[in-house]
Amino acid sequence: MTITDKQREQLCWIVSIVLICSSPLLSQLAFNHYSQFRFNPFYLLVYPLVMAGILAFELLLSLGSPHRKFWVKEPSSTVEQRIANSQTWTTQLMERLSQADFQVEQTGPDQWEISKAQASAVHAYQDHGFEGKISILTSSIVTAQVSLTMKDTLILDSGELDNLNHFAHYLAGSSSPRSTTNFPFTLYTAVVLSVLSHGLGYLEHLAQLSFRLPTYELGFLGAGSAIWMAAIIWQKRKELTGLRVAIATGVAGAIPFCALLFNSVVQLAFS
């Protein structure tokens, strides 16, 4: 079973709207249940555990798909394309590389090495680092050869291998450019954190548990991650998708947390 980024974005959008609609009830329960604000920063350590759980779930999904791979170290793609005019093809190649912010070094007649440094934070496919070699092979048929390598290890392929192969074909001139917008894994994690926050909140209040669950800490993490990702998606809106999900998830995670904080302030003011 394979879930595309578009399907994941649509699913997370529906979930975030459901959370917003249920937030007033959870806020009312929080307002009635607590007399003072209590926030345990130790519960913030659950964040990496949630990310690991999501990754494990995605790995299980990938087992049913023969086309989806995991733990691929420095994947590469090699394309050979027959060309009619080497000079025209070379001019078009340099334009494509310039548009993609690649560095080019000529190593010989009709031979080049290309590279692109990895961004400080990888949120989209274009943020990865790349290197490769390009050459024009002259025999009875003039052929261009493009070898492209992604300088990273893919823990789980979510479309990067297909994008890499398509981009190699694009550089060779055998395909047209296409949009490669991604739904960030960090935003996916924020949605899951908000869902866990709401679920634990209802369990804690309706079951009237005598002990605390990390309800509002998870909501704080979910809202904070979503707001952070909203800023990044806005800056890279040509490469990332999910702005509406980030905004909705930020609101859904923040409402119960703010209700608890407001209740604490009211109690202290009138005590």
N, C-alpha and C positions, 0 to 999 in steps of 0.2 A: 504494500500500500504506500503510495507516494502522495504527499500533500504539497501542492505548489504554494509559492509565496502569496499569490493572489487569493487562493482558498484560505490560507492561514490568516490573511488580513481580514477577509470577510467574516470568518469565524470569530476572530478576536473582537471585531467591531460589534457583532451581535452580543457577545458575552459582556462587553463593556457597557452596552446600553442596558442590559438586564441588571447589571450591578448598580448602575445609576438609579434605575427605577426602584431597586430594593434598598437603596441607601437611607431614605427617610425612616423606614421601619427600624433598621439597625441603629440609626442615630438615636431614635427614641428609646430603644432598649438600653443603649449606652448611657443616655442622659438620666434614666431612672435607676440604673444599677449602681453606678459608682458615685462616691461622695468626694473623691479627690483623684487627681491625675497621677497615674503611676506609669512610668515608662522604664522598661528594663533594657538597656543597650546590649546586654548579653544576647538577647533574642535576635539581634541583627546578624549574628553569625549564621543564622539559618539560610541566609541568602545564597552562599555557595552550594549548600545542600539542595536547595530548590533548583538551581541551575544544573547540578549534576543529575537530579531526578528527571528534569525535562530532557536532557541529553540522552539519558538511558531510555526514556520512552521513545524518542526519535530513532534511536538505534534499533529498538524492537520493531518499529514500523518499517525500517529499512530492510530487515531480514526477509520480508515478504516481497521485496522488489529487486529483481535481478539487475536492474539498471542503476540502483542507488548503492554507492560504496561508502565505506568509512575507513578512516585512518589511511589517507592517501598522502604520501610524502612527496612534495614537489611534483605535482602532476604536470605532464607535458603533452603537447600536440604537434604533429609534423604534417605539413600540407605541401603537396606539389601541384603546381598549376601551370599549364601550358600558356605561354604568352606570345603575342604577335609582334610586339615592338618593345624591346627591352628598355629603351630610353623613356618612352611614354609611361611604361609600367613603373620604372624607378621614380619618376616624378610624382606619380600618384601615390606610391608607397611612402615617400617622404612626407607628403601631405597628411596621410592617415596617421603616421607615427607622431607627427607634430601635434595633431588634434588630440591624440591620446596621451600627450605629455611624456613621450619616450625620449630617452637620450640615444643618439646614434653615433657609432664609431665605425668608420670604414677600415677594414682590415686587409683589403686586397681588391683587385679588379672585380667588380660586381659581387663583393662580399662585405657584409656588415654585421656588427654585433649591436644588439639593442638591449636597453635596460630601463627599468622604472623602479624607483625606490618605493618601499612600502610606507604607507602613511603611519603616523604615530599611533593612531587608533583605527582599527579595522572595523567598519560598520557596513561597508558595501563592497561588492565585487571589485570595483575600480580602486579600492584602497589597498589591495594586495600588491606585493612587489613582483615584478616580472623580469625575465631576461631571455634572450634568444639569439638565434643566428639566422641570417637571410642570405641567400646566394642565388645567382643566376647560372644555371647549368646549360652550357652550349654544346650541342651535338647535332644530330640530324633534326632534332626538335628543341627549340629554346624553351627551357622550363625554369620556373622560379620555385625555390624551395624555402619554406618558412618553418622554423622550429621555435616553439614558444614554450617556456616553462614558468609556472607559478612558484615563486620562492616562498612557499609556506607549506604547512602540513594541514590538510583538511581532516578534521576530526570526523565530520560527517558531510557528505556531498549533498548540498541543497540546491543544486543547479550550477555550481561553479565549473564542473567539468564540461558541461554543455556550453557554457559561456566561453570557456577557454578555447574549445574546439572551434566555435563559431568565430571568435576574434582572430584566430590563426587563419581561417578561411577569408575573413574580411581583409586582413593584411595582404594575403596572396591575391586578392581581387576576385575571388570566386563567390563572394556573397556580399550583400549590402549590410550596412550598419543596422543595429537594432538596439532598442532600449533594454537595459539590464537592471531595472529597479529591483531592490531587495527589501524584504520585510525584516527588520533587525531582530536578531535573536534576543538582544537585551530587552526590547519592547515586548516580545513574546513572554519573557520571564516576568516582566512587570505585570502583565495581565494575569498570569498564574498566581503571583503574589497577592494581587487584589482578590482573586477568587478564593484563595486560602484564607485571607483576612476576613472576608464576609462569612465564609462557611464556619470558621472557628468562632466568629462573633455570635452567630445564631446559636451554635452549640453551647457556648459558655453562658449566654444569657437565658435562653429558653430552658436549658437543663439545670440552671441555677447551680453551677459548679462551685465548689468551695475553694478551688484553686484557679489561678490565672492561666490563660493560654496566650500565646504571642499574637493576639488578634490585631492590636493597633500598631505593634511594631512592624508586622508584615504589611499592614496598610500603608504605614509611613514609607517603607521600602518601595512598595509598588507605586505609590504616588510620586515619590522622588525620582525613581527610575524613569517613569513615564514622562514627567516634566523635562527631565534631562534629555530624553530621546526626542521629545517634541522640538527642542531647540536644535538638535543635531539634524533631524529630518528637514526642518525648515531651511537650514543652511545647505543641505544636500538633497533638495527635493527632486532633482533630476536623476538621482541615483537611489534614493530611498523612498519607500512608500509606508503609509501607516500614520500620517499626521493626525487624522481624525481619531484613530484608536488611542494614540498617545494622550490627546487632550481628554477624551472620555475616561480613560483609565486613571489619569491623574485626578480627575474630579471624583470618580468612584472610590478611589483609595483614600482621598483626603477628607471626604464628608464625615465618615464615622470618627476618624481621628480628631477632627476639629470639634465635633460634637462632644467628645469626651473632654477635650481641653477646655471648651466653653463651660461645660458643667462644673469642672474643677474651679474655674475662675468665679462662677456664680456662688458656689458653695463657700469659697473662702471669703467672698465679699460680704455675704450675709450671715456668716457664722459668728 
